[in-house]
Amino acid sequence: MCLACRSWVGLGLRQSKASCGKEVWAHGGDFHGTVAVAVTTRDGSHVLAFNFNGDWAGDIDAVIHGEFCGI
């Protein structure tokens, strides 16, 4: 299940936990062959925005893990 797609919802942001347990807030969307995701910590001190082009190729959870939990 996509990290950016689950948990509590409010004002278009979804609160969840990265695989390492860090709380993050995310919002994503898709349109004709592209998916975009924005993820941030609660205080906004760490922010990530990215997109995948093509047939939804890419692992959203792996990108979020790499950015917020380290590799």
C-alpha positions as CSV (number, residue, x, y, z in Angstrom):
1,M,0.0,0.0,0.0
2,C,1.3,3.4,-0.9
3,L,2.5,5.5,2.1
4,A,1.2,8.7,0.6
5,C,-2.2,7.1,0.2
6,R,-3.1,6.0,3.7
7,S,-3.9,7.2,7.2
8,W,-5.6,10.3,8.6
9,V,-6.9,12.9,6.1
10,G,-7.4,16.6,6.5
11,L,-7.0,19.6,4.2
12,G,-5.8,17.4,1.5
13,L,-2.8,16.1,3.5
14,R,-2.5,12.6,4.8
15,Q,-0.6,11.9,8.0
16,S,1.3,8.7,8.1
17,K,4.6,7.1,9.2
18,A,7.6,6.4,7.0
19,S,9.0,2.8,7.2
20,C,11.4,3.9,10.0
21,G,8.5,5.4,12.1
22,K,9.1,9.1,11.3
23,E,5.8,11.0,11.1
24,V,5.2,12.6,7.6
25,W,2.4,14.4,5.9
26,A,1.8,13.8,2.2
27,H,-0.4,14.7,-0.8
28,G,-0.3,13.1,-4.2
29,G,-2.1,13.2,-7.5
30,D,-2.0,11.8,-11.0
31,F,-2.8,13.0,-14.5
32,H,-2.4,11.3,-17.9
33,G,0.8,9.3,-17.4
34,T,2.4,11.1,-14.4
35,V,2.1,10.9,-10.7
36,A,3.3,13.7,-8.3
37,V,3.8,13.5,-4.6
38,A,4.8,16.1,-1.9
39,V,5.9,14.9,1.5
40,T,6.9,17.0,4.6
41,T,7.6,16.7,8.3
42,R,5.0,18.3,10.6
43,D,7.2,21.3,11.2
44,G,8.1,21.8,7.5
45,S,11.8,21.5,8.2
46,H,12.2,18.6,5.7
47,V,10.2,18.6,2.4
48,L,10.3,16.4,-0.6
49,A,8.4,16.8,-3.9
50,F,8.8,14.4,-6.8
51,N,7.0,12.8,-9.8
52,F,7.2,9.7,-11.9
53,N,6.4,9.7,-15.6
54,G,5.2,6.9,-17.8
55,D,3.1,4.0,-16.6
56,W,3.4,4.8,-12.9
57,A,6.9,3.4,-12.9
58,G,8.6,3.8,-9.6
59,D,8.3,3.0,-5.9
60,I,6.8,5.9,-4.0
61,D,7.4,4.3,-0.6
62,A,11.1,3.6,-1.5
63,V,11.7,7.3,-2.4
64,I,10.1,8.4,0.9
65,H,12.1,5.9,2.9
66,G,15.3,7.0,1.2
67,E,14.7,10.7,1.9
68,F,13.2,10.6,5.4
69,C,14.8,7.4,6.9
70,G,18.2,7.2,5.0
71,I,19.1,4.3,2.8
